[in-house]
Amino acid sequence: KGALLVSNVQVTELITEGEGKHRRVIGVRCHDDEVYAKLVVIAEGSNTLLLEQAGLTGPTDPKTMAVGVKEVYKLKKEDLENRLMLAIYQI
């Protein structure tokens, strides 16, 4: 029991077996290497190229997609208070 998590590897193809509704993913091909498993988690996000290539889904409609961006940076306490105008409200 357990799991194998491999990062920074490009999966080039899903390996499937069976036909029709009994078709299932049994492994992945990473260029010249193949990895087989009882359970394969496909976590390609909004980029469904592997699923499309395997015929398991159709193209994603761009109208159903959204993009979010978040930036985090550190400020000095004084700078933060000035930006939020907190000093004005202190009694």
PyMOL Python script that loads the backbone (N, CA, C, O; Angstrom):
from pymol import cmd

cmd.read_pdbstr("""\
ATOM      1  N   LYS A   1       0.835  -1.175   0.000  1.00  0.00           N
ATOM      2  CA  LYS A   1       0.000   0.000   0.000  1.00  0.00           C
ATOM      3  C   LYS A   1       0.878   1.236   0.000  1.00  0.00           C
ATOM      4  O   LYS A   1       2.053   1.184   0.362  1.00  0.00           O
ATOM      5  N   GLY A   2       0.296   2.334  -0.407  1.00  0.00           N
ATOM      6  CA  GLY A   2       1.027   3.588  -0.475  1.00  0.00           C
ATOM      7  C   GLY A   2       0.826   4.230  -1.823  1.00  0.00           C
ATOM      8  O   GLY A   2      -0.013   3.804  -2.617  1.00  0.00           O
ATOM      9  N   ALA A   3       1.600   5.251  -2.067  1.00  0.00           N
ATOM     10  CA  ALA A   3       1.468   5.994  -3.315  1.00  0.00           C
ATOM     11  C   ALA A   3       2.841   6.432  -3.788  1.00  0.00           C
ATOM     12  O   ALA A   3       3.774   6.569  -2.997  1.00  0.00           O
ATOM     13  N   LEU A   4       2.946   6.645  -5.071  1.00  0.00           N
ATOM     14  CA  LEU A   4       4.160   7.175  -5.679  1.00  0.00           C
ATOM     15  C   LEU A   4       3.797   8.515  -6.294  1.00  0.00           C
ATOM     16  O   LEU A   4       2.972   8.586  -7.204  1.00  0.00           O
ATOM     17  N   LEU A   5       4.413   9.569  -5.797  1.00  0.00           N
ATOM     18  CA  LEU A   5       4.197  10.907  -6.340  1.00  0.00           C
ATOM     19  C   LEU A   5       5.468  11.320  -7.057  1.00  0.00           C
ATOM     20  O   LEU A   5       6.541  11.391  -6.458  1.00  0.00           O
ATOM     21  N   VAL A   6       5.336  11.589  -8.337  1.00  0.00           N
ATOM     22  CA  VAL A   6       6.484  11.986  -9.141  1.00  0.00           C
ATOM     23  C   VAL A   6       6.217  13.395  -9.646  1.00  0.00           C
ATOM     24  O   VAL A   6       5.207  13.637 -10.305  1.00  0.00           O
ATOM     25  N   SER A   7       7.119  14.328  -9.340  1.00  0.00           N
ATOM     26  CA  SER A   7       6.936  15.707  -9.792  1.00  0.00           C
ATOM     27  C   SER A   7       8.002  16.060 -10.818  1.00  0.00           C
ATOM     28  O   SER A   7       9.004  15.360 -10.965  1.00  0.00           O
ATOM     29  N   ASN A   8       7.767  17.152 -11.518  1.00  0.00           N
ATOM     30  CA  ASN A   8       8.682  17.650 -12.554  1.00  0.00           C
ATOM     31  C   ASN A   8       8.911  16.633 -13.666  1.00  0.00           C
ATOM     32  O   ASN A   8      10.009  16.531 -14.213  1.00  0.00           O
ATOM     33  N   VAL A   9       7.859  15.881 -13.994  1.00  0.00           N
ATOM     34  CA  VAL A   9       7.928  14.909 -15.080  1.00  0.00           C
ATOM     35  C   VAL A   9       6.773  15.201 -16.028  1.00  0.00           C
ATOM     36  O   VAL A   9       5.638  15.392 -15.590  1.00  0.00           O
ATOM     37  N   GLN A  10       7.058  15.236 -17.306  1.00  0.00           N
ATOM     38  CA  GLN A  10       6.006  15.502 -18.283  1.00  0.00           C
ATOM     39  C   GLN A  10       5.388  14.190 -18.746  1.00  0.00           C
ATOM     40  O   GLN A  10       6.062  13.357 -19.352  1.00  0.00           O
ATOM     41  N   VAL A  11       4.114  14.012 -18.461  1.00  0.00           N
ATOM     42  CA  VAL A  11       3.381  12.849 -18.949  1.00  0.00           C
ATOM     43  C   VAL A  11       2.982  13.146 -20.386  1.00  0.00           C
ATOM     44  O   VAL A  11       2.356  14.168 -20.667  1.00  0.00           O
ATOM     45  N   THR A  12       3.348  12.245 -21.298  1.00  0.00           N
ATOM     46  CA  THR A  12       3.075  12.475 -22.713  1.00  0.00           C
ATOM     47  C   THR A  12       1.852  11.721 -23.215  1.00  0.00           C
ATOM     48  O   THR A  12       1.303  12.044 -24.268  1.00  0.00           O
ATOM     49  N   GLU A  13       1.422  10.701 -22.445  1.00  0.00           N
ATOM     50  CA  GLU A  13       0.276   9.913 -22.902  1.00  0.00           C
ATOM     51  C   GLU A  13      -0.296   9.111 -21.737  1.00  0.00           C
ATOM     52  O   GLU A  13       0.436   8.676 -20.847  1.00  0.00           O
ATOM     53  N   LEU A  14      -1.611   8.923 -21.755  1.00  0.00           N
ATOM     54  CA  LEU A  14      -2.257   8.035 -20.792  1.00  0.00           C
ATOM     55  C   LEU A  14      -2.323   6.642 -21.401  1.00  0.00           C
ATOM     56  O   LEU A  14      -2.635   6.496 -22.582  1.00  0.00           O
ATOM     57  N   ILE A  15      -2.036   5.629 -20.612  1.00  0.00           N
ATOM     58  CA  ILE A  15      -2.123   4.245 -21.070  1.00  0.00           C
ATOM     59  C   ILE A  15      -3.466   3.702 -20.595  1.00  0.00           C
ATOM     60  O   ILE A  15      -3.758   3.706 -19.400  1.00  0.00           O
ATOM     61  N   THR A  16      -4.275   3.238 -21.534  1.00  0.00           N
ATOM     62  CA  THR A  16      -5.615   2.765 -21.191  1.00  0.00           C
ATOM     63  C   THR A  16      -5.792   1.317 -21.609  1.00  0.00           C
ATOM     64  O   THR A  16      -5.028   0.782 -22.413  1.00  0.00           O
ATOM     65  N   GLU A  17      -6.831   0.689 -21.035  1.00  0.00           N
ATOM     66  CA  GLU A  17      -7.229  -0.652 -21.465  1.00  0.00           C
ATOM     67  C   GLU A  17      -8.751  -0.704 -21.474  1.00  0.00           C
ATOM     68  O   GLU A  17      -9.414   0.091 -20.809  1.00  0.00           O
ATOM     69  N   GLY A  18      -9.287  -1.632 -22.223  1.00  0.00           N
ATOM     70  CA  GLY A  18     -10.735  -1.776 -22.301  1.00  0.00           C
ATOM     71  C   GLY A  18     -11.327  -0.914 -23.399  1.00  0.00           C
ATOM     72  O   GLY A  18     -10.638  -0.135 -24.057  1.00  0.00           O
ATOM     73  N   GLU A  19     -12.633  -1.082 -23.573  1.00  0.00           N
ATOM     74  CA  GLU A  19     -13.348  -0.360 -24.626  1.00  0.00           C
ATOM     75  C   GLU A  19     -14.607   0.280 -24.059  1.00  0.00           C
ATOM     76  O   GLU A  19     -15.158  -0.186 -23.062  1.00  0.00           O
ATOM     77  N   GLY A  20     -15.051   1.340 -24.695  1.00  0.00           N
ATOM     78  CA  GLY A  20     -16.306   1.989 -24.339  1.00  0.00           C
ATOM     79  C   GLY A  20     -16.351   2.426 -22.888  1.00  0.00           C
ATOM     80  O   GLY A  20     -15.397   3.013 -22.377  1.00  0.00           O
ATOM     81  N   LYS A  21     -17.480   2.136 -22.213  1.00  0.00           N
ATOM     82  CA  LYS A  21     -17.632   2.574 -20.824  1.00  0.00           C
ATOM     83  C   LYS A  21     -16.759   1.774 -19.868  1.00  0.00           C
ATOM     84  O   LYS A  21     -16.646   2.131 -18.695  1.00  0.00           O
ATOM     85  N   HIS A  22     -16.138   0.695 -20.352  1.00  0.00           N
ATOM     86  CA  HIS A  22     -15.247  -0.114 -19.512  1.00  0.00           C
ATOM     87  C   HIS A  22     -13.779   0.287 -19.687  1.00  0.00           C
ATOM     88  O   HIS A  22     -12.884  -0.332 -19.110  1.00  0.00           O
ATOM     89  N   ARG A  23     -13.547   1.316 -20.480  1.00  0.00           N
ATOM     90  CA  ARG A  23     -12.180   1.795 -20.701  1.00  0.00           C
ATOM     91  C   ARG A  23     -11.683   2.510 -19.456  1.00  0.00           C
ATOM     92  O   ARG A  23     -12.414   3.304 -18.863  1.00  0.00           O
ATOM     93  N   ARG A  24     -10.438   2.235 -19.050  1.00  0.00           N
ATOM     94  CA  ARG A  24      -9.877   2.873 -17.861  1.00  0.00           C
ATOM     95  C   ARG A  24      -8.398   3.145 -18.053  1.00  0.00           C
ATOM     96  O   ARG A  24      -7.733   2.497 -18.862  1.00  0.00           O
ATOM     97  N   VAL A  25      -7.893   4.110 -17.301  1.00  0.00           N
ATOM     98  CA  VAL A  25      -6.473   4.473 -17.342  1.00  0.00           C
ATOM     99  C   VAL A  25      -5.728   3.536 -16.403  1.00  0.00           C
ATOM    100  O   VAL A  25      -6.083   3.403 -15.232  1.00  0.00           O
ATOM    101  N   ILE A  26      -4.686   2.884 -16.929  1.00  0.00           N
ATOM    102  CA  ILE A  26      -3.906   1.938 -16.118  1.00  0.00           C
ATOM    103  C   ILE A  26      -2.465   2.391 -15.914  1.00  0.00           C
ATOM    104  O   ILE A  26      -1.697   1.737 -15.209  1.00  0.00           O
ATOM    105  N   GLY A  27      -2.104   3.512 -16.532  1.00  0.00           N
ATOM    106  CA  GLY A  27      -0.738   4.004 -16.383  1.00  0.00           C
ATOM    107  C   GLY A  27      -0.511   5.253 -17.206  1.00  0.00           C
ATOM    108  O   GLY A  27      -1.422   5.784 -17.842  1.00  0.00           O
ATOM    109  N   VAL A  28       0.738   5.708 -17.174  1.00  0.00           N
ATOM    110  CA  VAL A  28       1.119   6.890 -17.942  1.00  0.00           C
ATOM    111  C   VAL A  28       2.438   6.637 -18.653  1.00  0.00           C
ATOM    112  O   VAL A  28       3.277   5.861 -18.195  1.00  0.00           O
ATOM    113  N   ARG A  29       2.596   7.309 -19.780  1.00  0.00           N
ATOM    114  CA  ARG A  29       3.856   7.255 -20.526  1.00  0.00           C
ATOM    115  C   ARG A  29       4.518   8.615 -20.379  1.00  0.00           C
ATOM    116  O   ARG A  29       3.894   9.655 -20.588  1.00  0.00           O
ATOM    117  N   CYS A  30       5.788   8.587 -20.017  1.00  0.00           N
ATOM    118  CA  CYS A  30       6.600   9.799 -19.864  1.00  0.00           C
ATOM    119  C   CYS A  30       7.757   9.673 -20.842  1.00  0.00           C
ATOM    120  O   CYS A  30       8.831   9.182 -20.492  1.00  0.00           O
ATOM    121  N   HIS A  31       7.530  10.116 -22.054  1.00  0.00           N
ATOM    122  CA  HIS A  31       8.488   9.951 -23.148  1.00  0.00           C
ATOM    123  C   HIS A  31       8.785   8.463 -23.323  1.00  0.00           C
ATOM    124  O   HIS A  31       7.925   7.745 -23.833  1.00  0.00           O
ATOM    125  N   ASP A  32       9.954   7.965 -22.929  1.00  0.00           N
ATOM    126  CA  ASP A  32      10.304   6.554 -23.138  1.00  0.00           C
ATOM    127  C   ASP A  32       9.960   5.658 -21.953  1.00  0.00           C
ATOM    128  O   ASP A  32      10.065   4.437 -22.067  1.00  0.00           O
ATOM    129  N   ASP A  33       9.558   6.219 -20.836  1.00  0.00           N
ATOM    130  CA  ASP A  33       9.257   5.438 -19.635  1.00  0.00           C
ATOM    131  C   ASP A  33       7.750   5.249 -19.478  1.00  0.00           C
ATOM    132  O   ASP A  33       6.956   6.084 -19.909  1.00  0.00           O
ATOM    133  N   GLU A  34       7.377   4.139 -18.856  1.00  0.00           N
ATOM    134  CA  GLU A  34       5.977   3.865 -18.553  1.00  0.00           C
ATOM    135  C   GLU A  34       5.845   3.528 -17.077  1.00  0.00           C
ATOM    136  O   GLU A  34       6.686   2.831 -16.509  1.00  0.00           O
ATOM    137  N   VAL A  35       4.777   4.031 -16.461  1.00  0.00           N
ATOM    138  CA  VAL A  35       4.478   3.742 -15.061  1.00  0.00           C
ATOM    139  C   VAL A  35       3.044   3.237 -15.014  1.00  0.00           C
ATOM    140  O   VAL A  35       2.130   3.895 -15.512  1.00  0.00           O
ATOM    141  N   TYR A  36       2.847   2.058 -14.410  1.00  0.00           N
ATOM    142  CA  TYR A  36       1.519   1.461 -14.305  1.00  0.00           C
ATOM    143  C   TYR A  36       1.047   1.504 -12.856  1.00  0.00           C
ATOM    144  O   TYR A  36       1.855   1.446 -11.929  1.00  0.00           O
ATOM    145  N   ALA A  37      -0.269   1.607 -12.671  1.00  0.00           N
ATOM    146  CA  ALA A  37      -0.817   1.672 -11.315  1.00  0.00           C
ATOM    147  C   ALA A  37      -2.267   1.203 -11.318  1.00  0.00           C
ATOM    148  O   ALA A  37      -2.941   1.223 -12.348  1.00  0.00           O
ATOM    149  N   LYS A  38      -2.736   0.777 -10.140  1.00  0.00           N
ATOM    150  CA  LYS A  38      -4.145   0.414  -9.985  1.00  0.00           C
ATOM    151  C   LYS A  38      -5.025   1.654 -10.065  1.00  0.00           C
ATOM    152  O   LYS A  38      -6.166   1.592 -10.524  1.00  0.00           O
ATOM    153  N   LEU A  39      -4.479   2.784  -9.611  1.00  0.00           N
ATOM    154  CA  LEU A  39      -5.213   4.046  -9.616  1.00  0.00           C
ATOM    155  C   LEU A  39      -4.296   5.146 -10.125  1.00  0.00           C
ATOM    156  O   LEU A  39      -3.187   5.321  -9.619  1.00  0.00           O
ATOM    157  N   VAL A  40      -4.752   5.882 -11.119  1.00  0.00           N
ATOM    158  CA  VAL A  40      -3.989   6.999 -11.674  1.00  0.00           C
ATOM    159  C   VAL A  40      -4.784   8.275 -11.425  1.00  0.00           C
ATOM    160  O   VAL A  40      -5.950   8.367 -11.809  1.00  0.00           O
ATOM    161  N   VAL A  41      -4.162   9.255 -10.786  1.00  0.00           N
ATOM    162  CA  VAL A  41      -4.799  10.547 -10.546  1.00  0.00           C
ATOM    163  C   VAL A  41      -4.313  11.508 -11.622  1.00  0.00           C
ATOM    164  O   VAL A  41      -3.118  11.791 -11.720  1.00  0.00           O
ATOM    165  N   ILE A  42      -5.232  12.001 -12.417  1.00  0.00           N
ATOM    166  CA  ILE A  42      -4.890  12.940 -13.480  1.00  0.00           C
ATOM    167  C   ILE A  42      -5.199  14.333 -12.959  1.00  0.00           C
ATOM    168  O   ILE A  42      -6.363  14.696 -12.792  1.00  0.00           O
ATOM    169  N   ALA A  43      -4.164  15.105 -12.705  1.00  0.00           N
ATOM    170  CA  ALA A  43      -4.338  16.437 -12.115  1.00  0.00           C
ATOM    171  C   ALA A  43      -3.765  17.490 -13.048  1.00  0.00           C
ATOM    172  O   ALA A  43      -2.867  18.242 -12.671  1.00  0.00           O
ATOM    173  N   GLU A  44      -4.283  17.540 -14.257  1.00  0.00           N
ATOM    174  CA  GLU A  44      -3.748  18.495 -15.223  1.00  0.00           C
ATOM    175  C   GLU A  44      -4.497  19.816 -15.220  1.00  0.00           C
ATOM    176  O   GLU A  44      -4.257  20.660 -16.083  1.00  0.00           O
ATOM    177  N   GLY A  45      -5.400  20.010 -14.268  1.00  0.00           N
ATOM    178  CA  GLY A  45      -6.086  21.290 -14.128  1.00  0.00           C
ATOM    179  C   GLY A  45      -6.955  21.617 -15.326  1.00  0.00           C
ATOM    180  O   GLY A  45      -7.627  20.743 -15.874  1.00  0.00           O
ATOM    181  N   SER A  46      -6.940  22.879 -15.730  1.00  0.00           N
ATOM    182  CA  SER A  46      -7.789  23.313 -16.842  1.00  0.00           C
ATOM    183  C   SER A  46      -7.231  22.887 -18.191  1.00  0.00           C
ATOM    184  O   SER A  46      -7.931  22.955 -19.201  1.00  0.00           O
ATOM    185  N   ASN A  47      -5.988  22.451 -18.215  1.00  0.00           N
ATOM    186  CA  ASN A  47      -5.365  21.990 -19.442  1.00  0.00           C
ATOM    187  C   ASN A  47      -5.683  20.508 -19.609  1.00  0.00           C
ATOM    188  O   ASN A  47      -5.018  19.663 -19.010  1.00  0.00           O
ATOM    189  N   THR A  48      -6.693  20.185 -20.418  1.00  0.00           N
ATOM    190  CA  THR A  48      -7.171  18.804 -20.522  1.00  0.00           C
ATOM    191  C   THR A  48      -6.598  18.061 -21.727  1.00  0.00           C
ATOM    192  O   THR A  48      -7.261  17.183 -22.280  1.00  0.00           O
ATOM    193  N   LEU A  49      -5.400  18.394 -22.133  1.00  0.00           N
ATOM    194  CA  LEU A  49      -4.831  17.792 -23.341  1.00  0.00           C
ATOM    195  C   LEU A  49      -4.706  16.274 -23.239  1.00  0.00           C
ATOM    196  O   LEU A  49      -5.012  15.570 -24.202  1.00  0.00           O
ATOM    197  N   LEU A  50      -4.262  15.755 -22.089  1.00  0.00           N
ATOM    198  CA  LEU A  50      -4.123  14.303 -21.935  1.00  0.00           C
ATOM    199  C   LEU A  50      -5.482  13.609 -21.995  1.00  0.00           C
ATOM    200  O   LEU A  50      -5.628  12.577 -22.650  1.00  0.00           O
ATOM    201  N   LEU A  51      -6.470  14.176 -21.313  1.00  0.00           N
ATOM    202  CA  LEU A  51      -7.809  13.580 -21.335  1.00  0.00           C
ATOM    203  C   LEU A  51      -8.405  13.629 -22.738  1.00  0.00           C
ATOM    204  O   LEU A  51      -9.049  12.673 -23.171  1.00  0.00           O
ATOM    205  N   GLU A  52      -8.196  14.731 -23.447  1.00  0.00           N
ATOM    206  CA  GLU A  52      -8.685  14.842 -24.824  1.00  0.00           C
ATOM    207  C   GLU A  52      -7.985  13.828 -25.716  1.00  0.00           C
ATOM    208  O   GLU A  52      -8.626  13.161 -26.527  1.00  0.00           O
ATOM    209  N   GLN A  53      -6.661  13.713 -25.564  1.00  0.00           N
ATOM    210  CA  GLN A  53      -5.872  12.786 -26.378  1.00  0.00           C
ATOM    211  C   GLN A  53      -6.347  11.343 -26.182  1.00  0.00           C
ATOM    212  O   GLN A  53      -6.359  10.555 -27.128  1.00  0.00           O
ATOM    213  N   ALA A  54      -6.734  11.006 -24.956  1.00  0.00           N
ATOM    214  CA  ALA A  54      -7.202   9.650 -24.662  1.00  0.00           C
ATOM    215  C   ALA A  54      -8.672   9.456 -25.022  1.00  0.00           C
ATOM    216  O   ALA A  54      -9.198   8.350 -24.899  1.00  0.00           O
ATOM    217  N   GLY A  55      -9.343  10.527 -25.467  1.00  0.00           N
ATOM    218  CA  GLY A  55     -10.746  10.430 -25.826  1.00  0.00           C
ATOM    219  C   GLY A  55     -11.668  10.342 -24.624  1.00  0.00           C
ATOM    220  O   GLY A  55     -12.795   9.862 -24.745  1.00  0.00           O
ATOM    221  N   LEU A  56     -11.206  10.797 -23.462  1.00  0.00           N
ATOM    222  CA  LEU A  56     -12.001  10.719 -22.237  1.00  0.00           C
ATOM    223  C   LEU A  56     -12.800  11.987 -21.970  1.00  0.00           C
ATOM    224  O   LEU A  56     -13.659  11.997 -21.088  1.00  0.00           O
ATOM    225  N   THR A  57     -12.534  13.054 -22.714  1.00  0.00           N
ATOM    226  CA  THR A  57     -13.298  14.295 -22.602  1.00  0.00           C
ATOM    227  C   THR A  57     -13.148  15.072 -23.900  1.00  0.00           C
ATOM    228  O   THR A  57     -12.264  14.789 -24.709  1.00  0.00           O
ATOM    229  N   GLY A  58     -14.015  16.047 -24.089  1.00  0.00           N
ATOM    230  CA  GLY A  58     -13.912  16.918 -25.251  1.00  0.00           C
ATOM    231  C   GLY A  58     -13.151  18.175 -24.894  1.00  0.00           C
ATOM    232  O   GLY A  58     -12.734  18.342 -23.748  1.00  0.00           O
ATOM    233  N   PRO A  59     -12.963  19.063 -25.858  1.00  0.00           N
ATOM    234  CA  PRO A  59     -12.249  20.314 -25.584  1.00  0.00           C
ATOM    235  C   PRO A  59     -12.990  21.169 -24.558  1.00  0.00           C
ATOM    236  O   PRO A  59     -14.219  21.145 -24.490  1.00  0.00           O
ATOM    237  N   THR A  60     -12.240  21.916 -23.768  1.00  0.00           N
ATOM    238  CA  THR A  60     -12.814  22.803 -22.766  1.00  0.00           C
ATOM    239  C   THR A  60     -13.282  24.092 -23.430  1.00  0.00           C
ATOM    240  O   THR A  60     -12.563  24.672 -24.244  1.00  0.00           O
ATOM    241  N   ASP A  61     -14.483  24.539 -23.084  1.00  0.00           N
ATOM    242  CA  ASP A  61     -15.019  25.791 -23.606  1.00  0.00           C
ATOM    243  C   ASP A  61     -14.351  26.952 -22.866  1.00  0.00           C
ATOM    244  O   ASP A  61     -14.505  27.068 -21.650  1.00  0.00           O
ATOM    245  N   PRO A  62     -13.615  27.810 -23.573  1.00  0.00           N
ATOM    246  CA  PRO A  62     -12.927  28.926 -22.909  1.00  0.00           C
ATOM    247  C   PRO A  62     -13.867  29.829 -22.115  1.00  0.00           C
ATOM    248  O   PRO A  62     -13.430  30.487 -21.170  1.00  0.00           O
ATOM    249  N   LYS A  63     -15.144  29.873 -22.479  1.00  0.00           N
ATOM    250  CA  LYS A  63     -16.102  30.721 -21.763  1.00  0.00           C
ATOM    251  C   LYS A  63     -16.357  30.223 -20.338  1.00  0.00           C
ATOM    252  O   LYS A  63     -16.863  30.968 -19.499  1.00  0.00           O
ATOM    253  N   THR A  64     -16.009  28.969 -20.067  1.00  0.00           N
ATOM    254  CA  THR A  64     -16.237  28.413 -18.728  1.00  0.00           C
ATOM    255  C   THR A  64     -14.999  28.511 -17.846  1.00  0.00           C
ATOM    256  O   THR A  64     -14.996  27.995 -16.728  1.00  0.00           O
ATOM    257  N   MET A  65     -13.957  29.161 -18.328  1.00  0.00           N
ATOM    258  CA  MET A  65     -12.698  29.241 -17.596  1.00  0.00           C
ATOM    259  C   MET A  65     -12.536  30.616 -16.954  1.00  0.00           C
ATOM    260  O   MET A  65     -13.116  31.602 -17.411  1.00  0.00           O
ATOM    261  N   ALA A  66     -11.746  30.666 -15.897  1.00  0.00           N
ATOM    262  CA  ALA A  66     -11.420  31.928 -15.227  1.00  0.00           C
ATOM    263  C   ALA A  66      -9.960  31.876 -14.797  1.00  0.00           C
ATOM    264  O   ALA A  66      -9.400  30.799 -14.593  1.00  0.00           O
ATOM    265  N   VAL A  67      -9.358  33.037 -14.665  1.00  0.00           N
ATOM    266  CA  VAL A  67      -7.967  33.134 -14.231  1.00  0.00           C
ATOM    267  C   VAL A  67      -7.915  34.016 -12.998  1.00  0.00           C
ATOM    268  O   VAL A  67      -8.522  35.087 -12.969  1.00  0.00           O
ATOM    269  N   GLY A  68      -7.204  33.578 -12.000  1.00  0.00           N
ATOM    270  CA  GLY A  68      -7.027  34.378 -10.788  1.00  0.00           C
ATOM    271  C   GLY A  68      -5.549  34.602 -10.531  1.00  0.00           C
ATOM    272  O   GLY A  68      -4.726  33.719 -10.771  1.00  0.00           O
ATOM    273  N   VAL A  69      -5.222  35.775 -10.047  1.00  0.00           N
ATOM    274  CA  VAL A  69      -3.828  36.116  -9.759  1.00  0.00           C
ATOM    275  C   VAL A  69      -3.754  36.675  -8.350  1.00  0.00           C
ATOM    276  O   VAL A  69      -4.591  37.482  -7.945  1.00  0.00           O
ATOM    277  N   LYS A  70      -2.765  36.247  -7.621  1.00  0.00           N
ATOM    278  CA  LYS A  70      -2.570  36.744  -6.257  1.00  0.00           C
ATOM    279  C   LYS A  70      -1.099  37.092  -6.086  1.00  0.00           C
ATOM    280  O   LYS A  70      -0.214  36.331  -6.477  1.00  0.00           O
ATOM    281  N   GLU A  71      -0.857  38.248  -5.498  1.00  0.00           N
ATOM    282  CA  GLU A  71       0.516  38.664  -5.218  1.00  0.00           C
ATOM    283  C   GLU A  71       0.615  38.954  -3.725  1.00  0.00           C
ATOM    284  O   GLU A  71      -0.226  39.655  -3.162  1.00  0.00           O
ATOM    285  N   VAL A  72       1.634  38.416  -3.097  1.00  0.00           N
ATOM    286  CA  VAL A  72       1.840  38.623  -1.665  1.00  0.00           C
ATOM    287  C   VAL A  72       3.210  39.255  -1.474  1.00  0.00           C
ATOM    288  O   VAL A  72       4.208  38.763  -1.999  1.00  0.00           O
ATOM    289  N   TYR A  73       3.252  40.341  -0.726  1.00  0.00           N
ATOM    290  CA  TYR A  73       4.538  40.948  -0.412  1.00  0.00           C
ATOM    291  C   TYR A  73       4.486  41.547   0.978  1.00  0.00           C
ATOM    292  O   TYR A  73       3.413  41.830   1.511  1.00  0.00           O
ATOM    293  N   LYS A  74       5.646  41.734   1.549  1.00  0.00           N
ATOM    294  CA  LYS A  74       5.752  42.190   2.928  1.00  0.00           C
ATOM    295  C   LYS A  74       5.955  43.701   2.969  1.00  0.00           C
ATOM    296  O   LYS A  74       6.731  44.261   2.196  1.00  0.00           O
ATOM    297  N   LEU A  75       5.237  44.348   3.892  1.00  0.00           N
ATOM    298  CA  LEU A  75       5.383  45.787   4.103  1.00  0.00           C
ATOM    299  C   LEU A  75       5.791  46.045   5.547  1.00  0.00           C
ATOM    300  O   LEU A  75       5.476  45.270   6.450  1.00  0.00           O
ATOM    301  N   LYS A  76       6.489  47.139   5.737  1.00  0.00           N
ATOM    302  CA  LYS A  76       6.773  47.588   7.098  1.00  0.00           C
ATOM    303  C   LYS A  76       5.460  48.036   7.726  1.00  0.00           C
ATOM    304  O   LYS A  76       4.539  48.439   7.014  1.00  0.00           O
ATOM    305  N   LYS A  77       5.364  47.970   9.051  1.00  0.00           N
ATOM    306  CA  LYS A  77       4.142  48.345   9.757  1.00  0.00           C
ATOM    307  C   LYS A  77       3.708  49.762   9.397  1.00  0.00           C
ATOM    308  O   LYS A  77       2.525  50.010   9.162  1.00  0.00           O
ATOM    309  N   GLU A  78       4.664  50.693   9.354  1.00  0.00           N
ATOM    310  CA  GLU A  78       4.331  52.091   9.047  1.00  0.00           C
ATOM    311  C   GLU A  78       3.754  52.226   7.642  1.00  0.00           C
ATOM    312  O   GLU A  78       2.780  52.949   7.429  1.00  0.00           O
ATOM    313  N   ASP A  79       4.359  51.526   6.684  1.00  0.00           N
ATOM    314  CA  ASP A  79       3.868  51.598   5.305  1.00  0.00           C
ATOM    315  C   ASP A  79       2.454  51.036   5.191  1.00  0.00           C
ATOM    316  O   ASP A  79       1.610  51.594   4.491  1.00  0.00           O
ATOM    317  N   LEU A  80       2.205  49.931   5.886  1.00  0.00           N
ATOM    318  CA  LEU A  80       0.876  49.336   5.858  1.00  0.00           C
ATOM    319  C   LEU A  80      -0.157  50.284   6.469  1.00  0.00           C
ATOM    320  O   LEU A  80      -1.244  50.470   5.921  1.00  0.00           O
ATOM    321  N   GLU A  81       0.194  50.875   7.603  1.00  0.00           N
ATOM    322  CA  GLU A  81      -0.730  51.818   8.246  1.00  0.00           C
ATOM    323  C   GLU A  81      -1.003  53.022   7.356  1.00  0.00           C
ATOM    324  O   GLU A  81      -2.138  53.493   7.289  1.00  0.00           O
ATOM    325  N   ASN A  82       0.015  53.524   6.673  1.00  0.00           N
ATOM    326  CA  ASN A  82      -0.171  54.658   5.758  1.00  0.00           C
ATOM    327  C   ASN A  82      -1.075  54.281   4.584  1.00  0.00           C
ATOM    328  O   ASN A  82      -1.964  55.047   4.211  1.00  0.00           O
ATOM    329  N   ARG A  83      -0.849  53.107   4.005  1.00  0.00           N
ATOM    330  CA  ARG A  83      -1.666  52.683   2.865  1.00  0.00           C
ATOM    331  C   ARG A  83      -3.124  52.495   3.253  1.00  0.00           C
ATOM    332  O   ARG A  83      -4.025  52.822   2.481  1.00  0.00           O
ATOM    333  N   LEU A  84      -3.355  51.969   4.450  1.00  0.00           N
ATOM    334  CA  LEU A  84      -4.726  51.733   4.906  1.00  0.00           C
ATOM    335  C   LEU A  84      -5.293  52.912   5.680  1.00  0.00           C
ATOM    336  O   LEU A  84      -6.430  52.874   6.149  1.00  0.00           O
ATOM    337  N   MET A  85      -4.493  53.954   5.806  1.00  0.00           N
ATOM    338  CA  MET A  85      -4.873  55.180   6.509  1.00  0.00           C
ATOM    339  C   MET A  85      -5.306  54.881   7.947  1.00  0.00           C
ATOM    340  O   MET A  85      -6.261  55.471   8.452  1.00  0.00           O
ATOM    341  N   LEU A  86      -4.603  53.969   8.590  1.00  0.00           N
ATOM    342  CA  LEU A  86      -4.956  53.591   9.956  1.00  0.00           C
ATOM    343  C   LEU A  86      -4.603  54.678  10.959  1.00  0.00           C
ATOM    344  O   LEU A  86      -5.265  54.811  11.988  1.00  0.00           O
ATOM    345  N   ALA A  87      -3.566  55.454  10.669  1.00  0.00           N
ATOM    346  CA  ALA A  87      -3.132  56.497  11.608  1.00  0.00           C
ATOM    347  C   ALA A  87      -4.218  57.551  11.802  1.00  0.00           C
ATOM    348  O   ALA A  87      -4.299  58.158  12.871  1.00  0.00           O
ATOM    349  N   ILE A  88      -5.043  57.778  10.801  1.00  0.00           N
ATOM    350  CA  ILE A  88      -6.104  58.783  10.884  1.00  0.00           C
ATOM    351  C   ILE A  88      -7.126  58.411  11.952  1.00  0.00           C
ATOM    352  O   ILE A  88      -7.682  59.285  12.617  1.00  0.00           O
ATOM    353  N   TYR A  89      -7.374  57.104  12.115  1.00  0.00           N
ATOM    354  CA  TYR A  89      -8.432  56.646  13.007  1.00  0.00           C
ATOM    355  C   TYR A  89      -7.955  56.331  14.419  1.00  0.00           C
ATOM    356  O   TYR A  89      -8.759  55.942  15.266  1.00  0.00           O
ATOM    357  N   GLN A  90      -6.676  56.490  14.684  1.00  0.00           N
ATOM    358  CA  GLN A  90      -6.176  56.210  16.031  1.00  0.00           C
ATOM    359  C   GLN A  90      -6.515  57.366  16.969  1.00  0.00           C
ATOM    360  O   GLN A  90      -6.410  58.533  16.592  1.00  0.00           O
ATOM    361  N   ILE A  91      -6.920  57.034  18.182  1.00  0.00           N
ATOM    362  CA  ILE A  91      -7.292  58.062  19.174  1.00  0.00           C
ATOM    363  C   ILE A  91      -6.232  58.123  20.247  1.00  0.00           C
ATOM    364  O   ILE A  91      -6.344  58.917  21.181  1.00  0.00           O
TER     365      ILE A  91
END
""", "prot")
cmd.dss("prot")
cmd.show_as("cartoon", "prot")
cmd.util.cbc("prot")
cmd.orient("prot")
